[in-house]
Every structure is written in structure tokens, then in C-alpha cells.
Amino acid sequence: MFGYRVPAPDEAMLISGGRRGLGGAPFRVVTGHGKFVLPIFRKTRFLTLSMCESEVTETCVTRQGIALHVRAVIAFKVGNDHESIINAGQRFLSDQDQMSVLTGRIFAGHLRAIIGSMTVEEIVTERQKLAAEVLDTSKTEMAKIGLIVDSLQIQSIDDGDTGYIDAMSAPHKAAIQRQAQIAQAQATQASVEAEQVAARNQAEYARQTAVVKAEYSAEVDRAQARAAQAGPLAQAHAQQEVLDAQTELALRQAKLRQQQLVAEIVKPAEAEAERIRVLAAAEAQRMKIQAEAAASYDRVALDRMLIDQLPQIVKEAAGGLAGANVNVLNGADGLGEIAAGLVSQGLTILDSVRQNLNGQDSSDGRRPPESSGNGNGNGNGLLQLHSRKDGKGDDGPVDVD
């Protein structure tokens, strides 16, 4: 609209003409909103409120008399309050670029003053302290001209060709280089140790792998060997079982043969020996009776005595059968024949006794009676006795024909 003016956000509008501004200022300050300005009667100007920059390069002498070339950058602006805008407007409105020039000169002077009170070591090592002191000393002066400083940065400090800073930093450089070399050596040593550890680990892994492979190979070889031996071992076991069976059969056959030999030879021999023993006992009894009869010269008594002893003789003969195993071949008839044979043997013994007693009386024509039954002339009869000496009844057979 005609006559309505609005300043930019980073500007202050200064209206001159008409009534005065705040504090008797020759103009009124408008920021943040518009204003009607009468043409011809009022004049409008704009003052920047944006950030400005000033660079300072100054040669300063320290307290030690060493010249230092200092380069600094100042960031500043016009204050936002009306008083600062009025102060800055009255000084820089016609030539606002002079704000940077004047600010640089102000700070150059303060830098020289502050650096002159410090040593090179303090300046180099305490740059922040240097900047803070410069700001503090320039704050009042900058406020008078309506400017405020946002920051001051010391960008570089150089002593030219004097070499003082380099000499000052030499011990530190040497220490740093030494530390760097030590660190490098330690790093190299650690790297070598790590490589050696890695090599040892690889060697150990290789050894373990070789051992495991060898174990697997040995296990495979053993399995193959067992598989290869399985057939011969099975055949050998089968042959061994056959040999064991044959050995057991041979032992059984030998035992059976031994039993057969005992039954065929030992038992009959023992029975024959028992028979001879019985006959010998009977003969001894006969001789005893004969002796007693001869002593009494009593034939009748002798006959009676012989008759009385006949049952005892038969009993003694039958005693030989008590421990024998008698096999009866023809049933009841066989048992009768056994009894008849025993009686016949007794009669034979009695007749023999009589013949011995009457050996001198053969002229009377008496002959001893022949044994009855199935006996033979030698008194053995047809009875065969087989018995063991221990008298057990189940050892060896007695056969009656």
C-alpha cells in the first residue's frame, strides 16, 4: 500500500522526520512490523541486524619480547535493543561496511594489549583464555557503538623465522615421536606375537587334524581288518566247535568203552576170584571136618557132621552170589537151575570129603556118587559166579546157561 513500509526480519527501519525517537534520538526505530510513512514529510532508512564478520591479522609482541603473528576472526552484529540500534544507526547508517573495519581495529588493539601481558607458552597453550580476555576487555567499547560480539576465534599464531614455537615444541615433538615409536614398536611386537600365536594355533590345529585323521584312518583299517578276518575267524570257530564236538564224542566213546571193558573183563574176573575164594573156604571147612572126624574115628558121627555142615556149605557157596549181578536167561527155570547148582556143589564138596576119608577102603566097591543136577566132574557145575571183591550187588553179570 502506498506509504506503508515493512522492514525485513534482519533489519531495523529508522524513520526520521516528525517527532523524535526514544531518548531524544533523531529517528524512530521500527522492527518486526510495518509502519505508515508519509511521503515527503518522513524519510525511511534500514539498518542490518544480521551477523557480520571481521578478520584481524596483527603482529603482537609477547611479554618475552617475541613477535607473534596472530590471525583472529570476530563474529558480531548490531544489538537487538533500541539503544544499540540507535547507537549503531548514528555511527554506521550511511556506511554500514565500516562496522567490520572498526571492529577489526578495536580487536587488533585489544589483542596487542592482552598478548603483551602473556608469554608464548601461555598464548600457545591457552588460546581460549586469550580469546576470553580479549572479549571481556572489548565488550564495553563494542556496546558503546551498538555492537555485540558473538564469538572470537584465534585461528593461527606464528612466530615467523624465530623458531621459538618450534623449539618450544621440540621436546614435546621428541616425546611424541618417542611415544609414537614406542607405540609403533609395541604395535609391531603385538603384530608379530599375534602372527606367531596364529602360526602356533594353525600348527596346533594342523596337528590335531592330522591326529584325528590318523585315528580315523586307523579305525577304518581296524574295521577293514576285522571285516577281512570275519570269514576266517567264523570258519575257525566252526572248525573249533567241530573239534570240540568230536573230542567230546571221543571222550564219551572212551568212557563207554571203559565201562564195556569193566563189564566184560573186570567184573567176570572179580566174580571168578570170588568163586575161587568161596571154594577155598569150603575146602578149608572140609579139611577141618575131616580132621575132627579122623580124631573121633566115628564114621557115623562124621557122616552126621557132614550132613549137618551141608547147609552151611551151601550157604557159603550162595554167599558168593550176594555181591554178584546175576542175569537169569530162562526165567523161573533159570532160578531152579541156580538153586540146584548150589546144592550140587555142596554135595560135591561132601562127596570129596568122604572119598578122602575112605581112600584106604576102596576095596569094598563103594564109589562116590556123582553130583546131581547139571554139575560136572570137577565140582564147578554149570553155575558161573562173577562178583566184585567189595561185595556190591550191581557189579558184573552171572550167566546161567
C-alpha positions in Angstrom: 0.0 0.0 0.0 1.2 3.5 -0.7 3.2 4.9 2.2 3.2 1.6 4.2 6.8 0.3 4.9 7.8 -3.0 6.4 11.4 -3.9 7.5 12.9 -7.3 6.8 13.3 -9.8 9.7 17.0 -9.0 10.0 16.6 -5.2 9.5 15.6 -2.3 11.6 13.6 0.5 10.0 14.7 4.0 11.0 12.1 6.8 10.4 13.3 10.3 10.6 11.2 13.5 10.5 8.4 14.4 12.7 8.7 13.7 16.4 11.9 12.3 17.8 12.5 8.8 18.9 13.4 7.1 22.2 15.8 9.1 24.4 15.7 12.1 22.0 17.0 10.1 19.1 16.7 11.9 15.7 14.7 8.9 14.4 12.2 6.3 15.5 13.1 2.6 15.4 10.6 0.0 14.0 11.4 -3.8 14.0 9.2 -6.7 13.3 6.2 -4.9 11.9 5.2 -2.3 9.3 4.5 1.4 9.6 2.8 4.1 7.6 5.3 6.7 6.5 4.1 10.0 5.0 6.0 10.7 1.8 7.9 13.9 1.6 7.4 14.6 5.3 9.1 11.4 6.6 12.3 9.6 5.5 12.9 5.9 5.9 16.3 4.1 6.2 17.2 0.4 7.0 20.0 -0.8 9.3 21.0 -4.5 9.0 20.8 -6.7 12.1 22.4 -9.7 10.5 25.7 -11.4 11.5 28.8 -9.7 10.4 32.4 -10.9 10.3 35.7 -9.2 10.7 39.1 -10.7 10.3 42.2 -9.4 12.2 45.8 -10.1 11.3 48.1 -8.5 13.7 51.8 -8.7 14.8 51.9 -8.7 18.5 54.9 -8.7 20.9 54.7 -11.0 24.0 56.0 -10.3 27.4 59.2 -12.1 26.4 59.7 -9.7 23.5 59.0 -12.3 20.9 56.9 -11.1 17.9 54.0 -13.3 17.0 51.7 -13.0 14.0 48.2 -13.6 15.2 45.2 -14.1 13.0 41.7 -14.0 14.5 38.1 -13.9 13.3 35.3 -11.9 15.1 31.6 -12.6 14.6 29.5 -9.6 15.6 26.2 -7.8 15.0 24.1 -4.9 15.9 22.3 -5.4 19.2 18.5 -6.1 19.1 17.5 -3.5 21.7 16.6 0.1 20.6 19.5 1.6 22.3 22.0 -0.5 20.4 20.2 0.1 17.1 20.2 3.9 17.8 23.9 3.9 18.6 24.8 1.8 15.6 22.5 3.8 13.3 24.0 7.1 14.3 27.5 5.7 13.6 27.2 3.3 10.6 23.8 4.0 8.9 25.4 5.9 6.0 28.3 3.4 5.6 27.5 0.1 7.2 30.7 -1.7 5.9 32.6 0.5 8.4 31.3 -1.8 11.2 33.7 -4.6 10.2 36.6 -2.2 9.7 36.1 -0.5 13.1 35.5 -3.8 14.8 38.8 -5.2 13.4 40.8 -2.3 14.6 39.2 -2.4 18.1 40.1 -6.1 18.4 43.6 -5.6 17.0 44.3 -3.2 19.7 43.0 -5.4 22.5 44.9 -8.4 21.0 48.2 -6.5 21.2 47.4 -5.4 24.8 46.5 -8.9 26.0 49.3 -10.7 24.2 51.8 -8.2 25.6 50.9 -9.4 29.1 51.3 -13.1 28.3 54.2 -15.5 27.4 54.5 -17.5 24.3 53.8 -20.7 26.2 50.6 -19.3 27.7 49.4 -17.9 24.3 50.1 -21.2 22.5 48.7 -23.5 25.2 45.8 -21.2 26.4 44.2 -19.8 23.4 40.7 -19.9 24.9 42.0 -17.8 27.8 43.4 -15.3 25.4 40.1 -15.0 23.5 38.1 -14.7 26.7 40.2 -11.8 27.9 40.0 -10.0 24.6 36.2 -10.3 24.7 36.0 -9.1 28.2 38.1 -6.0 27.6 36.3 -5.1 24.3 32.7 -5.7 25.5 32.2 -2.2 26.9 33.7 -0.5 24.0 31.7 -2.5 21.5 28.5 -1.8 23.4 29.0 1.9 23.0 28.9 1.7 19.3 25.8 -0.6 19.4 27.6 -3.9 18.5 27.8 -7.2 20.4 30.3 -9.9 19.7 29.1 -13.5 19.4 32.5 -15.2 19.2 36.2 -14.6 18.8 38.4 -17.4 17.3 42.2 -17.3 17.3 42.9 -19.1 14.1 46.7 -19.0 14.0 49.8 -18.0 15.9 53.1 -17.8 14.1 56.5 -16.6 15.3 57.9 -16.2 11.8 61.5 -17.2 11.4 62.5 -17.0 15.1 61.7 -20.7 15.6 60.7 -20.2 19.2 57.5 -22.1 18.9 59.2 -24.9 17.1 62.0 -25.0 19.8 59.3 -25.0 22.5 57.5 -27.8 20.9 60.7 -29.8 20.2 60.7 -31.7 23.5 57.1 -32.4 23.0 57.7 -33.5 19.5 60.5 -35.7 20.6 58.4 -37.2 23.3 55.6 -37.6 21.0 57.9 -39.2 18.4 59.3 -41.4 21.1 55.9 -42.4 22.2 54.9 -42.9 18.6 58.0 -45.1 18.0 57.3 -47.0 21.2 53.7 -47.4 20.2 54.8 -48.5 16.7 57.3 -50.9 18.2 54.6 -52.2 20.6 52.2 -52.5 17.7 54.8 -54.3 15.7 55.6 -56.6 18.6 52.0 -57.2 19.2 51.5 -57.9 15.5 54.5 -60.3 15.4 53.2 -62.0 18.6 49.8 -62.2 17.1 51.3 -63.7 13.9 53.3 -66.2 16.0 50.2 -67.1 18.0 48.2 -67.5 14.9 51.0 -69.7 13.4 51.1 -71.8 16.6 47.4 -72.1 16.5 47.4 -73.1 12.9 50.2 -75.6 13.7 48.2 -77.0 16.6 45.1 -77.2 14.5 47.1 -78.9 11.8 48.5 -81.4 14.4 45.1 -82.1 15.8 43.7 -82.5 12.4 46.5 -84.9 11.5 45.9 -86.9 14.7 42.2 -87.1 14.1 42.8 -88.2 10.5 45.3 -90.8 11.7 42.8 -92.0 14.3 40.1 -92.2 11.7 42.4 -94.0 9.3 43.4 -96.4 12.0 39.8 -97.0 12.9 39.0 -97.7 9.2 42.0 -100.0 8.9 40.9 -101.9 12.0 37.3 -102.2 10.7 38.6 -103.4 7.4 40.9 -105.9 9.1 38.0 -107.1 11.3 35.9 -107.4 8.2 38.6 -109.3 6.4 39.2 -111.6 9.4 35.5 -112.2 10.0 35.3 -115.0 7.4 38.4 -117.0 8.5 37.5 -116.4 12.2 34.0 -117.7 11.6 35.4 -120.8 9.8 38.0 -121.3 12.6 35.3 -121.0 15.2 33.2 -123.5 13.3 36.1 -125.9 13.0 36.9 -125.5 16.7 33.3 -126.3 17.5 33.5 -129.4 15.3 36.8 -130.4 17.1 35.2 -129.8 20.4 32.2 -131.9 19.5 34.5 -134.7 18.1 36.6 -134.5 21.3 33.5 -134.8 23.5 32.3 -137.7 21.4 35.7 -139.4 21.7 35.6 -138.9 25.4 32.1 -140.4 25.7 33.2 -143.3 23.5 36.3 -143.9 25.6 34.1 -143.8 28.8 31.6 -146.2 27.2 34.5 -148.5 26.1 35.9 -148.3 29.7 32.5 -149.3 31.1 32.3 -152.1 28.5 35.8 -153.4 29.5 34.8 -153.3 33.1 31.6 -155.2 32.3 33.3 -157.7 30.0 36.7 -158.3 31.8 36.9 -156.8 35.2 33.6 -157.9 36.5 33.9 -161.5 35.3 37.4 -161.7 36.7 36.2 -160.4 40.1 33.3 -162.9 40.1 35.7 -165.7 39.3 38.0 -164.6 42.1 35.1 -164.6 44.4 34.1 -168.1 43.3 37.6 -169.4 44.0 37.6 -167.7 47.4 34.3 -169.5 48.2 35.6 -172.8 47.1 38.8 -172.3 49.1 36.7 -171.5 52.2 34.7 -174.6 51.7 37.8 -176.7 51.2 39.2 -175.3 54.4 36.0 -176.2 56.2 36.1 -179.7 54.7 39.6 -180.2 56.0 38.6 -179.1 59.4 35.7 -181.5 59.5 37.9 -184.3 58.2 40.4 -183.7 60.9 37.7 -183.7 63.6 36.3 -186.9 62.2 39.6 -188.6 62.0 40.2 -187.8 65.6 37.0 -189.4 66.8 37.1 -192.4 64.5 33.4 -192.3 64.4 32.1 -192.7 60.8 28.6 -192.2 61.8 29.4 -189.1 63.6 31.5 -188.0 60.7 28.6 -188.5 58.3 26.2 -186.8 60.5 28.6 -183.9 61.0 29.0 -183.6 57.2 25.3 -183.7 56.8 24.9 -181.0 59.4 27.5 -178.9 57.7 26.0 -179.2 54.3 23.5 -176.3 54.7 26.4 -174.1 55.9 28.5 -175.1 52.8 25.6 -174.3 50.5 25.2 -171.0 52.4 28.8 -170.2 51.9 28.5 -171.0 48.2 25.4 -168.9 47.9 27.2 -166.1 49.8 29.4 -165.6 46.7 26.3 -164.7 44.8 25.2 -162.0 47.3 27.5 -159.3 45.8 27.2 -160.5 42.2 24.9 -159.3 39.4 23.0 -162.5 38.3 21.5 -162.5 34.8 18.8 -165.2 34.6 18.4 -166.2 30.9 15.5 -168.6 31.2 13.1 -167.2 33.8 11.9 -169.5 36.6 13.7 -172.5 35.2 16.9 -170.5 35.4 16.3 -169.8 39.1 15.8 -173.5 39.8 18.9 -174.4 38.0 20.8 -171.8 40.1 19.5 -173.5 43.3 20.2 -177.0 42.0 23.7 -175.9 41.1 24.3 -174.6 44.6 23.1 -177.9 46.2 25.1 -179.9 43.7 28.3 -178.0 44.6 27.6 -178.7 48.3 27.1 -182.4 47.6 30.3 -182.5 45.5 32.2 -181.0 48.4 30.7 -183.5 50.8 31.4 -186.4 48.5 35.0 -185.3 48.2 35.3 -185.3 51.9 34.0 -188.8 52.1 36.3 -190.0 49.4 39.3 -188.7 51.2 38.2 -190.3 54.4 37.7 -193.7 52.7 40.7 -193.6 50.5 42.1 -196.7 52.2 38.8 -198.6 51.9 38.4 -198.7 48.1 38.3 -202.5 48.2 34.7 -202.5 49.4 33.5 -201.4 46.0 31.8 -198.1 47.0 32.2 -195.2 44.6 31.4 -191.7 45.3 28.1 -190.7 44.0 28.0 -188.4 41.0 26.7 -185.0 41.6 23.1 -184.5 40.7 21.7 -181.8 38.5 23.8 -180.2 35.9 27.2 -180.3 37.7 30.4 -181.6 36.1 33.1 -183.8 37.4 35.3 -181.0 38.7 32.7 -179.7 41.1 32.2 -176.4 39.2 28.8 -177.4 37.9 27.2 -175.1 35.4 27.0 -172.1 37.7 29.3 -169.3 36.9 29.8 -166.7 39.6 31.1 -163.2 38.9 31.4 -160.8 41.8 33.5 -157.9 42.9 35.7 -158.1 46.0 33.8 -155.3 47.6 30.6 -157.3 47.6 28.5 -154.7 45.7 25.5 -156.3 44.2 25.3 -154.3 40.9 28.8 -155.0 39.5 29.1 -157.6 36.7 26.7 -160.2 35.5 26.3 -164.0 36.4 25.1 -166.0 33.4 23.3 -169.4 33.9 23.4 -171.5 30.7 
